[in-house]
Amino acid sequence: MKKLYFVALAACLLSACASVGNVALKNETSETISTKITKGQTTQADVRALLGSPDSTNFTDSGNQIWRYSRSESKAMGRNFIPYANLFSSGANVESKELVIFFDKDGVVQNYSMEQSKSQVKQGILRQ
């Protein structure tokens, strides 16, 4: 019976996290990105080697490119696993990151922006 309890507990803990997006952004911050990307020097090939293919690519009217990388990770709140209590209040803590890079016509970084945010998703009758 104890083995079954530990297996069930391990399954709950392992299922408490989910992530989506670019894996290379997992440990990146604004500070670490600023050491790896230099305006006027870093090329598209450098960025692709560093972060892989972008999640999306857009073009401006003048032919410049904008690459976007994003990642989102959610971790379930502990109260989600309390029987009956989770009907009243449950949710997840979510951390999101987005890196937007603007390239000139020659494929050189002209500007970039790294944004990070933390939020909560709440569910249940009380949503607290």
C-alpha positions as CSV (number, residue, x, y, z in Angstrom):
1,M,0.0,0.0,0.0
2,K,2.9,2.4,0.8
3,K,4.4,1.8,-2.7
4,L,1.1,2.7,-4.3
5,Y,0.9,5.9,-2.3
6,F,4.4,7.0,-3.3
7,V,3.8,6.2,-6.9
8,A,0.6,8.3,-6.8
9,L,2.4,11.1,-5.1
10,A,5.2,11.0,-7.6
11,A,2.7,11.1,-10.5
12,C,1.0,14.1,-9.1
13,L,4.3,16.0,-8.6
14,L,5.5,15.2,-12.1
15,S,2.3,16.3,-13.7
16,A,2.3,19.6,-11.9
17,C,4.4,21.4,-14.5
18,A,4.0,22.2,-18.2
19,S,6.0,24.3,-20.6
20,V,5.6,25.4,-24.2
21,G,7.9,27.3,-26.5
22,N,11.6,27.7,-27.2
23,V,13.7,25.6,-24.9
24,A,16.7,27.9,-25.4
25,L,14.9,30.7,-23.5
26,K,14.4,28.6,-20.4
27,N,17.4,30.0,-18.5
28,E,17.8,33.4,-20.4
29,T,17.1,36.8,-18.9
30,S,17.4,40.3,-20.2
31,E,20.9,40.4,-18.7
32,T,22.1,37.2,-20.3
33,I,20.6,38.0,-23.7
34,S,22.4,41.4,-23.6
35,T,25.8,39.6,-23.3
36,K,25.0,37.4,-26.3
37,I,23.3,39.8,-28.7
38,T,25.1,43.0,-29.8
39,K,23.2,45.6,-31.8
40,G,24.9,46.3,-35.1
41,Q,27.1,43.2,-34.9
42,T,25.1,40.0,-34.2
43,T,23.7,38.4,-37.4
44,Q,20.7,36.2,-38.1
45,A,23.1,33.2,-38.4
46,D,24.5,34.0,-34.9
47,V,21.0,34.2,-33.4
48,R,19.9,31.0,-35.1
49,A,22.9,29.2,-33.7
50,L,22.2,30.6,-30.3
51,L,18.4,30.1,-30.1
52,G,17.4,28.0,-33.1
53,S,14.7,28.9,-35.5
54,P,12.3,31.7,-34.5
55,D,8.7,30.9,-33.4
56,S,7.5,33.5,-35.9
57,T,9.0,35.8,-38.6
58,N,7.5,39.0,-39.9
59,F,8.6,41.6,-42.4
60,T,8.3,45.3,-42.3
61,D,7.3,47.5,-45.3
62,S,10.9,48.3,-45.9
63,G,12.0,44.6,-46.0
64,N,13.5,44.3,-42.5
65,Q,12.8,41.1,-40.5
66,I,11.3,40.7,-37.0
67,W,11.9,37.4,-35.3
68,R,10.0,36.3,-32.2
69,Y,11.0,33.7,-29.6
70,S,8.7,32.8,-26.7
71,R,8.4,30.4,-23.8
72,S,5.8,29.8,-21.2
73,E,6.0,27.6,-18.1
74,S,3.3,26.8,-15.7
75,K,3.4,25.1,-12.3
76,A,0.3,23.9,-10.6
77,M,-0.5,25.3,-7.1
78,G,-0.3,22.8,-4.3
79,R,-3.9,23.2,-3.4
80,N,-4.9,21.6,-6.7
81,F,-4.1,18.3,-5.2
82,I,-6.3,18.6,-2.1
83,P,-9.5,16.7,-2.7
84,Y,-12.7,18.8,-2.7
85,A,-10.7,22.0,-1.8
86,N,-9.6,22.2,-5.4
87,L,-13.2,22.6,-6.5
88,F,-13.3,26.0,-4.7
89,S,-9.8,27.3,-5.5
90,S,-7.1,25.9,-7.8
91,G,-4.8,27.3,-10.4
92,A,-1.2,27.7,-11.7
93,N,1.7,30.1,-11.5
94,V,2.8,31.0,-15.0
95,E,6.1,32.5,-16.1
96,S,6.3,33.8,-19.7
97,K,9.3,35.1,-21.7
98,E,9.3,36.7,-25.2
99,L,12.3,37.9,-27.2
100,V,11.7,40.1,-30.2
101,I,14.6,40.8,-32.5
102,F,14.6,43.4,-35.3
103,F,17.1,42.8,-38.2
104,D,18.0,45.2,-41.0
105,K,18.1,44.3,-44.7
106,D,21.6,42.8,-44.3
107,G,20.4,40.5,-41.5
108,V,22.2,42.3,-38.7
109,V,20.5,43.0,-35.3
110,Q,19.3,46.6,-35.1
111,N,17.3,46.3,-31.9
112,Y,15.8,43.7,-29.6
113,S,13.6,43.4,-26.6
114,M,13.4,40.7,-23.9
115,E,10.2,40.7,-21.8
116,Q,9.5,38.5,-18.8
117,S,6.3,38.3,-16.8
118,K,4.8,36.2,-14.0
119,S,1.1,35.7,-13.5
120,Q,-1.4,33.4,-11.9
121,V,-4.2,31.5,-13.5
122,K,-7.0,30.9,-11.0
123,Q,-10.0,28.5,-11.2
124,G,-12.7,27.3,-9.0
125,I,-15.7,28.8,-7.2
126,L,-13.7,31.2,-5.0
127,R,-10.8,31.9,-7.4
128,Q,-8.5,33.1,-4.6
